[in-house]
């Protein structure tokens, strides 16, 4: 199965969504290369960056589910590796 490297950037404004977000990321755990989380206390948000190497459909599915969580914004960027 062909995979693509991508970076999923997530901004969490509603802490009530964190448990469901972590559940979704756990489901994709075998594809995640690394994860970095930064709490920005002054603004009351959390910034999370996920490096992933997965089939594009799976990455899109995960990003879509994350983006539907209340108070969560997500953007995905794909590498142009062949």
C-alpha positions as CSV (number, residue, x, y, z in Angstrom):
1,X,0.0,0.0,0.0
2,X,1.4,3.4,-1.0
3,X,1.9,6.0,1.7
4,X,2.5,9.7,1.8
5,X,4.4,11.7,4.3
6,X,2.3,14.6,5.7
7,X,2.2,17.1,8.6
8,X,-1.1,17.5,10.4
9,X,-1.3,20.8,12.3
10,X,-4.0,21.1,14.9
11,X,-5.1,24.0,17.1
12,X,-7.3,23.2,20.0
13,X,-9.4,26.0,21.5
14,X,-11.9,23.7,23.4
15,X,-10.3,21.5,26.0
16,X,-13.4,19.4,26.0
17,X,-12.3,17.9,22.7
18,X,-8.9,16.7,23.8
19,X,-10.0,13.3,24.9
20,X,-11.7,12.5,21.5
21,X,-8.7,14.0,19.7
22,X,-6.3,11.7,21.6
23,X,-8.5,8.8,20.8
24,X,-8.4,9.6,17.1
25,X,-4.6,10.0,17.1
26,X,-4.3,6.7,19.0
27,X,-6.2,4.9,16.2
28,X,-3.6,6.2,13.7
29,X,-0.7,5.5,16.1
30,X,1.1,2.9,13.8
31,X,1.4,5.6,11.1
32,X,2.5,8.5,13.3
33,X,6.2,9.3,13.0
34,X,6.2,12.0,15.7
35,X,4.1,14.4,17.6
36,X,4.8,17.8,19.2
37,X,2.4,19.6,21.4
38,X,2.8,23.2,22.6
39,X,0.4,24.7,25.2
40,X,0.0,28.4,24.6
41,X,-1.3,29.4,28.0
42,X,-1.5,33.2,27.3
43,X,-4.0,32.5,24.5
44,X,-5.6,29.4,26.1
45,X,-5.0,27.2,23.2
46,X,-2.9,24.1,22.4
47,X,-0.9,23.7,19.1
48,X,-0.2,20.2,18.0
49,X,1.9,19.0,15.1
50,X,1.7,15.4,13.8
51,X,4.2,13.9,11.3
52,X,2.6,10.9,9.7
53,X,3.4,8.4,6.9
54,X,0.1,6.8,5.9
55,X,-2.1,6.1,2.9
56,X,-3.5,9.4,1.8
57,X,-7.1,8.3,2.3
58,X,-6.3,7.5,5.9
59,X,-4.6,10.8,6.5
60,X,-7.6,12.6,5.0
61,X,-10.0,10.6,7.0
62,X,-8.2,11.3,10.3
63,X,-7.9,15.0,9.4
64,X,-11.6,15.2,8.6
65,X,-12.6,13.6,11.9
66,X,-10.3,15.9,13.8
67,X,-11.7,19.0,12.0
68,X,-15.2,18.1,13.0
69,X,-14.4,18.2,16.7
70,X,-15.8,21.3,18.5
71,X,-13.2,24.1,19.0
72,X,-10.6,22.3,16.8
73,X,-9.0,23.6,13.6
74,X,-6.8,21.3,11.4
75,X,-4.7,21.7,8.3
76,X,-2.8,19.0,6.5
77,X,0.3,19.5,4.3
78,X,1.7,16.7,2.1
79,X,5.3,16.1,1.0
80,X,6.0,15.8,-2.7
81,X,8.1,12.6,-2.3
82,X,8.0,10.0,-5.1
